Amino acid sequence: MRFHTRKWIKPEDLNPNGTLFGGRLLEWIDEEAALYAIIQLENPRTVTKFISEINFRSSAKKGDIIEIGLQVTKFGASSITLACEVRNKMTRETIITIEKIIMVSLDENGKPSPHGKTQVEFVKDRLQD
């Protein structure tokens, strides 16, 4: 799994218990998955279709640095399926896992559109020298 994004937990990210608000974390995960899928599928009209069970395994508190990891598990005709893990950057303790996030590539009419991708590509490999 590649960990792409780090977040610093600030006071505005906390719930009344003084730990990271789950909704804030899910917002960050959804945004990270969307950005990842848009880049992989080369389509800015890529949307979240499905997020499986979310397993909160530990919490984060103010001042913690977390990192969001994503891994492609499947390419569909118009979709990409990702797995996600969020962990504490310093301790490596897992905070949350999501087995399946399905992102779908849409056409200009908002309908699923085949993307033709079959494997992970890196932007640097798409660039011509």
CYANA upper distance limits for C-alpha pairs under 8 A (distance plus 0.5 A):
  1 MET  CA     69 GLY  CA      6.47
  1 MET  CA     70 LEU  CA      6.33
  1 MET  CA     71 GLN  CA      5.58
  2 ARG  CA     69 GLY  CA      5.73
  2 ARG  CA     70 LEU  CA      6.33
  2 ARG  CA     71 GLN  CA      7.00
  3 PHE  CA     67 GLU  CA      6.64
  3 PHE  CA     68 ILE  CA      5.86
  3 PHE  CA     69 GLY  CA      4.30
  3 PHE  CA     70 LEU  CA      6.96
  4 HIS  CA     67 GLU  CA      7.65
  4 HIS  CA     68 ILE  CA      6.63
  4 HIS  CA     69 GLY  CA      6.46
  4 HIS  CA     70 LEU  CA      8.05
  5 THR  CA     32 GLU  CA      8.12
  5 THR  CA     67 GLU  CA      5.98
  5 THR  CA     68 ILE  CA      5.85
  5 THR  CA     69 GLY  CA      7.90
  6 ARG  CA     65 ILE  CA      7.16
  6 ARG  CA     66 ILE  CA      6.01
  6 ARG  CA     67 GLU  CA      4.74
  6 ARG  CA     68 ILE  CA      6.91
  6 ARG  CA     89 LYS  CA      8.40
  7 LYS  CA     65 ILE  CA      6.14
  7 LYS  CA     66 ILE  CA      5.82
  7 LYS  CA     67 GLU  CA      6.79
  8 TRP  CA     63 GLY  CA      6.81
  8 TRP  CA     64 ASP  CA      6.46
  8 TRP  CA     65 ILE  CA      5.02
  8 TRP  CA     66 ILE  CA      6.98
  9 ILE  CA     13 ASP  CA      6.68
  9 ILE  CA     14 LEU  CA      8.32
  9 ILE  CA     20 LEU  CA      7.62
  9 ILE  CA     60 ALA  CA      8.04
  9 ILE  CA     61 LYS  CA      7.10
  9 ILE  CA     62 LYS  CA      5.50
  9 ILE  CA     63 GLY  CA      5.74
  9 ILE  CA     64 ASP  CA      5.93
  9 ILE  CA     65 ILE  CA      6.70
  9 ILE  CA     66 ILE  CA      8.07
 10 LYS  CA     14 LEU  CA      7.70
 10 LYS  CA     62 LYS  CA      5.83
 10 LYS  CA     63 GLY  CA      6.75
 11 PRO  CA     62 LYS  CA      6.57
 13 ASP  CA     20 LEU  CA      6.23
 13 ASP  CA     21 PHE  CA      6.46
 13 ASP  CA     24 ARG  CA      6.95
 13 ASP  CA     62 LYS  CA      8.47
 14 LEU  CA     18 GLY  CA      5.92
 14 LEU  CA     19 THR  CA      5.60
 14 LEU  CA     20 LEU  CA      5.00
 14 LEU  CA     21 PHE  CA      5.53
 14 LEU  CA     61 LYS  CA      7.92
 14 LEU  CA     62 LYS  CA      7.73
 15 ASN  CA     19 THR  CA      6.19
 15 ASN  CA     20 LEU  CA      6.52
 15 ASN  CA     21 PHE  CA      5.19
 18 GLY  CA     61 LYS  CA      7.11
 18 GLY  CA     62 LYS  CA      8.03
 19 THR  CA     59 SER  CA      6.82
 19 THR  CA     60 ALA  CA      6.11
 19 THR  CA     61 LYS  CA      5.09
 19 THR  CA     62 LYS  CA      7.44
 20 LEU  CA     24 ARG  CA      7.98
 20 LEU  CA     25 LEU  CA      7.84
 20 LEU  CA     59 SER  CA      7.00
 20 LEU  CA     60 ALA  CA      5.81
 20 LEU  CA     61 LYS  CA      6.27
 20 LEU  CA     62 LYS  CA      7.97
 21 PHE  CA     25 LEU  CA      7.11
 22 GLY  CA     26 LEU  CA      6.68
 23 GLY  CA     27 GLU  CA      6.66
 24 ARG  CA     28 TRP  CA      6.90
 25 LEU  CA     29 ILE  CA      6.71
 26 LEU  CA     30 ASP  CA      6.53
 27 GLU  CA     31 GLU  CA      6.70
 28 TRP  CA     32 GLU  CA      6.58
 29 ILE  CA     33 ALA  CA      6.53
 29 ILE  CA     68 ILE  CA      7.56
 29 ILE  CA     84 CYS  CA      8.48
 30 ASP  CA     34 ALA  CA      6.60
 30 ASP  CA     48 THR  CA      8.00
 31 GLU  CA     35 LEU  CA      6.68
 32 GLU  CA     36 TYR  CA      6.58
 32 GLU  CA     68 ILE  CA      8.30
 33 ALA  CA     37 ALA  CA      6.53
 33 ALA  CA     70 LEU  CA      7.84
 33 ALA  CA     82 LEU  CA      8.12
 33 ALA  CA    101 ILE  CA      8.21
 33 ALA  CA    103 MET  CA      8.23
 34 ALA  CA     38 ILE  CA      6.47
 34 ALA  CA     46 THR  CA      7.31
 34 ALA  CA     47 VAL  CA      7.07
 34 ALA  CA     48 THR  CA      7.47
 34 ALA  CA    103 MET  CA      7.62
 35 LEU  CA     39 ILE  CA      6.73
 36 TYR  CA     40 GLN  CA      6.66
 37 ALA  CA     41 LEU  CA      6.32
 37 ALA  CA     42 GLU  CA      8.40
 37 ALA  CA     46 THR  CA      7.39
 37 ALA  CA     80 ILE  CA      7.41
 37 ALA  CA    103 MET  CA      7.12
 38 ILE  CA     42 GLU  CA      5.94
 38 ILE  CA     43 ASN  CA      5.69
 38 ILE  CA     44 PRO  CA      5.83
 38 ILE  CA     45 ARG  CA      7.88
 38 ILE  CA     46 THR  CA      6.27
 39 ILE  CA     43 ASN  CA      7.59
 39 ILE  CA     44 PRO  CA      8.43
 39 ILE  CA    123 VAL  CA      8.30
 40 GLN  CA    120 VAL  CA      7.28
 40 GLN  CA    121 GLU  CA      6.91
 40 GLN  CA    122 PHE  CA      8.26
 41 LEU  CA    105 SER  CA      7.68
 41 LEU  CA    115 HIS  CA      6.71
 41 LEU  CA    117 LYS  CA      7.29
 43 ASN  CA    105 SER  CA      7.05
 43 ASN  CA    106 LEU  CA      8.32
 45 ARG  CA    105 SER  CA      6.62
 45 ARG  CA    106 LEU  CA      5.91
 45 ARG  CA    107 ASP  CA      7.50
 45 ARG  CA    108 GLU  CA      8.26
 45 ARG  CA    110 GLY  CA      8.49
 46 THR  CA    103 MET  CA      6.95
 46 THR  CA    104 VAL  CA      5.87
 46 THR  CA    105 SER  CA      4.85
 46 THR  CA    106 LEU  CA      6.31
 47 VAL  CA    103 MET  CA      5.92
 47 VAL  CA    104 VAL  CA      5.89
 47 VAL  CA    105 SER  CA      7.16
 47 VAL  CA    106 LEU  CA      8.05
 48 THR  CA    101 ILE  CA      7.99
 48 THR  CA    102 ILE  CA      6.69
 48 THR  CA    103 MET  CA      5.06
 48 THR  CA    104 VAL  CA      6.93
 49 LYS  CA    101 ILE  CA      8.21
 49 LYS  CA    102 ILE  CA      5.99
 49 LYS  CA    103 MET  CA      6.00
 49 LYS  CA    104 VAL  CA      6.81
 50 PHE  CA    100 LYS  CA      8.16
 50 PHE  CA    101 ILE  CA      6.14
 50 PHE  CA    102 ILE  CA      5.54
 50 PHE  CA    103 MET  CA      7.69
 51 ILE  CA     98 ILE  CA      8.05
 51 ILE  CA    100 LYS  CA      6.41
 51 ILE  CA    101 ILE  CA      5.03
 51 ILE  CA    102 ILE  CA      7.03
 52 SER  CA     98 ILE  CA      6.92
 52 SER  CA     99 GLU  CA      6.88
 52 SER  CA    100 LYS  CA      5.73
 52 SER  CA    101 ILE  CA      6.93
 53 GLU  CA     98 ILE  CA      6.82
 53 GLU  CA     99 GLU  CA      7.70
 53 GLU  CA    100 LYS  CA      8.43
 54 ILE  CA     96 ILE  CA      7.55
 54 ILE  CA     97 THR  CA      6.68
 54 ILE  CA     98 ILE  CA      5.57
 54 ILE  CA     99 GLU  CA      8.26
 55 ASN  CA     96 ILE  CA      5.98
 55 ASN  CA     97 THR  CA      5.76
 55 ASN  CA     98 ILE  CA      6.92
 56 PHE  CA     95 ILE  CA      6.56
 56 PHE  CA     96 ILE  CA      5.06
 56 PHE  CA     97 THR  CA      7.34
 57 ARG  CA     94 THR  CA      7.00
 57 ARG  CA     95 ILE  CA      5.64
 57 ARG  CA     96 ILE  CA      5.98
 57 ARG  CA     97 THR  CA      8.14
 58 SER  CA     93 GLU  CA      8.19
 58 SER  CA     94 THR  CA      7.13
 58 SER  CA     95 ILE  CA      5.04
 58 SER  CA     96 ILE  CA      7.50
 59 SER  CA     95 ILE  CA      6.20
 60 ALA  CA     64 ASP  CA      6.73
 60 ALA  CA     66 ILE  CA      8.36
 60 ALA  CA     88 ASN  CA      7.90
 60 ALA  CA     95 ILE  CA      7.69
 64 ASP  CA     88 ASN  CA      7.51
 64 ASP  CA     89 LYS  CA      8.43
 65 ILE  CA     88 ASN  CA      6.53
 65 ILE  CA     89 LYS  CA      6.05
 65 ILE  CA     90 MET  CA      7.61
 66 ILE  CA     86 VAL  CA      7.27
 66 ILE  CA     87 ARG  CA      6.04
 66 ILE  CA     88 ASN  CA      4.93
 66 ILE  CA     89 LYS  CA      5.51
 67 GLU  CA     86 VAL  CA      6.14
 67 GLU  CA     87 ARG  CA      6.08
 67 GLU  CA     88 ASN  CA      6.90
 67 GLU  CA     89 LYS  CA      6.30
 68 ILE  CA     84 CYS  CA      7.75
 68 ILE  CA     85 GLU  CA      6.64
 68 ILE  CA     86 VAL  CA      5.06
 68 ILE  CA     87 ARG  CA      7.31
 69 GLY  CA     84 CYS  CA      6.03
 69 GLY  CA     85 GLU  CA      5.62
 69 GLY  CA     86 VAL  CA      6.47
 70 LEU  CA     82 LEU  CA      6.78
 70 LEU  CA     83 ALA  CA      6.13
 70 LEU  CA     84 CYS  CA      5.13
 70 LEU  CA     85 GLU  CA      7.15
 71 GLN  CA     82 LEU  CA      5.85
 71 GLN  CA     83 ALA  CA      5.72
 71 GLN  CA     84 CYS  CA      7.06
 72 VAL  CA     80 ILE  CA      7.61
 72 VAL  CA     81 THR  CA      6.38
 72 VAL  CA     82 LEU  CA      4.98
 72 VAL  CA     83 ALA  CA      6.96
 72 VAL  CA    120 VAL  CA      7.87
 73 THR  CA     80 ILE  CA      8.37
 73 THR  CA     81 THR  CA      6.08
 73 THR  CA     82 LEU  CA      5.96
 73 THR  CA     83 ALA  CA      7.09
 74 LYS  CA     80 ILE  CA      6.42
 74 LYS  CA     81 THR  CA      5.52
 74 LYS  CA     82 LEU  CA      7.68
 75 PHE  CA     79 SER  CA      6.55
 75 PHE  CA     80 ILE  CA      5.13
 75 PHE  CA     81 THR  CA      6.81
 75 PHE  CA    117 LYS  CA      7.44
 75 PHE  CA    118 THR  CA      6.29
 75 PHE  CA    119 GLN  CA      7.71
 76 GLY  CA     80 ILE  CA      6.34
 76 GLY  CA     81 THR  CA      8.20
 77 ALA  CA    113 SER  CA      8.37
 77 ALA  CA    114 PRO  CA      5.64
 77 ALA  CA    115 HIS  CA      7.03
 77 ALA  CA    116 GLY  CA      7.35
 77 ALA  CA    117 LYS  CA      8.48
 78 SER  CA    104 VAL  CA      6.23
 78 SER  CA    105 SER  CA      5.92
 78 SER  CA    106 LEU  CA      8.18
 78 SER  CA    112 PRO  CA      6.38
 78 SER  CA    113 SER  CA      5.76
 78 SER  CA    114 PRO  CA      4.71
 78 SER  CA    115 HIS  CA      5.99
 78 SER  CA    116 GLY  CA      8.34
 79 SER  CA    102 ILE  CA      7.11
 79 SER  CA    103 MET  CA      6.00
 79 SER  CA    104 VAL  CA      4.77
 79 SER  CA    105 SER  CA      6.47
 79 SER  CA    114 PRO  CA      8.32
 79 SER  CA    115 HIS  CA      8.23
 80 ILE  CA    102 ILE  CA      6.35
 80 ILE  CA    103 MET  CA      5.91
 80 ILE  CA    104 VAL  CA      7.06
 81 THR  CA    100 LYS  CA      6.84
 81 THR  CA    101 ILE  CA      6.04
 81 THR  CA    102 ILE  CA      4.97
 81 THR  CA    103 MET  CA      6.86
 82 LEU  CA     99 GLU  CA      8.09
 82 LEU  CA    100 LYS  CA      6.13
 82 LEU  CA    101 ILE  CA      5.51
 82 LEU  CA    102 ILE  CA      6.89
 83 ALA  CA     97 THR  CA      8.34
 83 ALA  CA     98 ILE  CA      6.37
 83 ALA  CA     99 GLU  CA      5.37
 83 ALA  CA    100 LYS  CA      5.56
 83 ALA  CA    101 ILE  CA      6.73
 84 CYS  CA     97 THR  CA      6.18
 84 CYS  CA     98 ILE  CA      5.54
 84 CYS  CA     99 GLU  CA      6.98
 84 CYS  CA    100 LYS  CA      7.97
 84 CYS  CA    101 ILE  CA      8.25
 85 GLU  CA     94 THR  CA      7.52
 85 GLU  CA     95 ILE  CA      8.07
 85 GLU  CA     96 ILE  CA      6.27
 85 GLU  CA     97 THR  CA      5.02
 85 GLU  CA     98 ILE  CA      6.97
 86 VAL  CA     94 THR  CA      6.51
 86 VAL  CA     95 ILE  CA      5.96
 86 VAL  CA     96 ILE  CA      5.70
 86 VAL  CA     97 THR  CA      7.00
 87 ARG  CA     92 ARG  CA      6.10
 87 ARG  CA     93 GLU  CA      5.91
 87 ARG  CA     94 THR  CA      4.71
 87 ARG  CA     95 ILE  CA      5.50
 87 ARG  CA     96 ILE  CA      7.51
 88 ASN  CA     92 ARG  CA      5.47
 88 ASN  CA     93 GLU  CA      5.84
 88 ASN  CA     94 THR  CA      6.98
 88 ASN  CA     95 ILE  CA      7.33
 89 LYS  CA     93 GLU  CA      8.41
104 VAL  CA    112 PRO  CA      7.00
104 VAL  CA    113 SER  CA      8.46
105 SER  CA    112 PRO  CA      6.23
105 SER  CA    113 SER  CA      6.05
105 SER  CA    114 PRO  CA      7.60
105 SER  CA    115 HIS  CA      7.32
106 LEU  CA    110 GLY  CA      5.74
106 LEU  CA    111 LYS  CA      5.62
106 LEU  CA    112 PRO  CA      4.93
106 LEU  CA    113 SER  CA      5.41
107 ASP  CA    111 LYS  CA      5.98
107 ASP  CA    112 PRO  CA      6.76
107 ASP  CA    113 SER  CA      5.78
121 GLU  CA    125 ASP  CA      7.62
121 GLU  CA    126 ARG  CA      8.33
122 PHE  CA    126 ARG  CA      7.42
123 VAL  CA    127 LEU  CA      7.18
